[in-house]
């Protein structure tokens, strides 16, 4: 009997020491992505999710500055070359699951785009069993510590044999 797709996984953990390094991580991560990929970003407020997404946009070579789409919920950044567009979603203000997100037509955009969702846990997993989960942990409380612990987990057949070790370069 074959294991479910979500049981197949690749994982790496790394330490990021500054916002610029978080952007660099996004640029490196972009090198692994292709059309049809879903990337879920999670972490506390101020953890660096949007900074990572900015690096993804730079690495994918998309048009427009990647900024937090909190008030517009989703923003599409077309490719400046022949790569896929980046759909950047901030699900922070959305309370429900995939039903509430159906108006965004993410399932329609997924095959030809890279979709990055901040605050997507419990909301977009139904889009595909094959996804990349990026969890960013930072010290909380009254601190100016820029160090982040990042766990990148690839779920499903797409990511089972991916070399996530290239992200630690």
C-alpha positions as CSV (number, residue, x, y, z in Angstrom):
1,X,0.0,0.0,0.0
2,X,1.4,3.4,-1.0
3,X,1.7,6.2,1.6
4,X,-0.5,9.3,1.1
5,X,1.1,12.1,-0.8
6,X,1.3,14.3,2.3
7,X,3.3,11.6,4.1
8,X,6.1,12.1,1.5
9,X,8.2,15.0,2.7
10,X,11.5,16.8,2.6
11,X,12.6,19.2,5.4
12,X,15.4,21.5,6.3
13,X,15.9,23.9,9.2
14,X,18.1,27.0,9.1
15,X,18.9,30.1,11.0
16,X,18.4,33.5,9.4
17,X,20.2,36.4,11.1
18,X,18.9,39.5,9.3
19,X,16.1,40.8,7.0
20,X,18.6,40.8,4.1
21,X,19.4,37.2,4.8
22,X,15.6,36.4,4.8
23,X,15.3,38.1,1.4
24,X,18.3,36.0,0.2
25,X,16.5,32.9,1.4
26,X,13.5,33.9,-0.6
27,X,15.7,34.4,-3.7
28,X,17.2,30.9,-3.2
29,X,13.8,29.3,-2.6
30,X,12.5,30.9,-5.8
31,X,15.1,28.8,-7.7
32,X,13.2,25.6,-6.6
33,X,9.8,26.9,-7.6
34,X,7.8,26.4,-10.7
35,X,4.2,27.0,-11.9
36,X,1.8,25.1,-9.9
37,X,3.6,25.4,-6.6
38,X,1.9,26.5,-3.4
39,X,4.0,28.0,-0.6
40,X,2.5,28.6,2.8
41,X,4.3,31.1,5.1
42,X,3.6,31.1,8.8
43,X,5.0,32.9,11.8
44,X,4.3,35.6,14.3
45,X,3.6,39.2,13.3
46,X,7.0,40.7,12.3
47,X,8.6,37.3,11.7
48,X,9.7,38.0,8.2
49,X,7.0,36.4,6.0
50,X,6.6,39.4,3.7
51,X,10.4,39.9,3.6
52,X,10.7,36.3,2.4
53,X,7.9,36.8,-0.2
54,X,9.8,39.9,-1.4
55,X,12.9,37.7,-2.0
56,X,10.7,35.1,-3.8
57,X,9.4,37.9,-6.1
58,X,13.0,39.0,-6.9
59,X,14.1,35.4,-7.5
60,X,11.2,34.7,-9.8
61,X,11.8,38.0,-11.7
62,X,8.3,39.4,-11.3
63,X,7.0,42.9,-11.9
64,X,6.2,45.2,-9.0
65,X,7.4,45.5,-5.5
66,X,6.2,42.6,-3.4
67,X,4.6,44.2,-0.3
68,X,2.1,42.9,2.2
69,X,-1.3,42.5,0.5
70,X,-3.1,42.7,3.8
71,X,-5.8,45.1,2.7
72,X,-6.3,43.8,-0.8
73,X,-5.9,40.1,0.3
74,X,-4.2,39.0,-2.9
75,X,-1.9,40.7,-5.4
76,X,-0.7,39.2,-8.8
77,X,2.9,40.0,-9.9
78,X,3.3,39.1,-13.6
79,X,6.6,37.6,-14.7
80,X,9.1,40.0,-16.4
81,X,10.4,37.0,-18.4
82,X,9.1,33.6,-19.3
83,X,8.6,32.3,-15.7
84,X,5.4,32.0,-13.8
85,X,3.6,34.9,-12.2
86,X,3.6,35.2,-8.4
87,X,0.2,35.4,-6.6
88,X,0.9,36.8,-3.1
89,X,-2.0,36.3,-0.7
90,X,-2.4,37.5,2.9
91,X,-5.1,35.4,4.6
92,X,-4.7,37.1,8.0
93,X,-8.1,38.9,7.8
94,X,-9.9,35.8,6.4
95,X,-11.5,33.8,9.1
96,X,-12.9,30.8,7.3
97,X,-11.3,28.0,5.3
98,X,-11.1,27.4,1.6
99,X,-14.8,28.4,1.2
100,X,-14.0,32.0,2.1
101,X,-11.1,32.0,-0.2
102,X,-12.9,30.7,-3.3
103,X,-13.6,34.2,-4.5
104,X,-9.9,34.6,-5.0
105,X,-9.9,31.7,-7.6
106,X,-6.6,30.4,-6.3
107,X,-7.5,26.9,-7.6
108,X,-7.8,28.5,-11.1
109,X,-4.5,30.4,-10.7
110,X,-2.5,27.5,-9.2
111,X,-1.6,25.6,-12.4
112,X,0.1,28.5,-14.1
113,X,1.4,30.5,-11.1
114,X,3.4,30.3,-7.9
115,X,1.0,31.0,-5.1
116,X,2.5,32.3,-1.8
117,X,0.0,32.5,1.1
118,X,0.8,34.3,4.4
119,X,-1.3,33.1,7.3
120,X,-2.7,30.3,5.2
121,X,-2.7,27.4,7.7
122,X,-6.1,25.9,8.0
123,X,-7.3,27.9,5.0
124,X,-5.6,26.7,1.8
125,X,-4.4,23.1,2.3
126,X,-7.2,21.8,0.3
127,X,-5.8,23.4,-2.8
128,X,-3.2,20.7,-3.2
129,X,-1.5,18.0,-1.1
130,X,1.8,19.1,-2.7
131,X,3.0,22.2,-1.0
132,X,5.9,23.9,0.6
133,X,5.4,25.0,4.2
134,X,7.7,27.7,5.6
135,X,7.5,28.3,9.3
136,X,9.4,31.3,10.7
137,X,10.0,31.4,14.4
138,X,11.4,34.5,16.2
139,X,11.8,35.5,19.8
140,X,8.7,37.2,21.1
141,X,8.4,40.0,23.6
142,X,10.4,43.1,24.0
143,X,13.4,42.2,21.8
144,X,15.3,43.6,18.8
145,X,16.7,40.2,18.0
146,X,16.7,39.7,14.2
147,X,17.5,35.9,14.4
148,X,14.9,33.7,13.0
149,X,14.6,29.9,12.9
150,X,13.1,28.8,9.7
151,X,11.7,25.3,8.9
152,X,11.0,24.5,5.3
153,X,8.9,21.4,4.8
154,X,8.0,20.1,1.4
155,X,4.9,17.9,1.4
156,X,3.8,15.5,-1.4
157,X,5.5,13.8,-4.3
158,X,6.6,17.1,-5.8
159,X,8.8,17.8,-2.8
160,X,9.7,14.3,-1.7
161,X,13.1,14.2,-3.5
162,X,13.7,18.0,-3.5
163,X,17.1,19.1,-2.4
164,X,16.1,21.7,0.2
165,X,19.7,21.7,1.4
166,X,20.5,24.3,-1.3
167,X,18.6,26.8,0.9
168,X,21.3,26.7,3.5
169,X,24.0,27.9,1.1
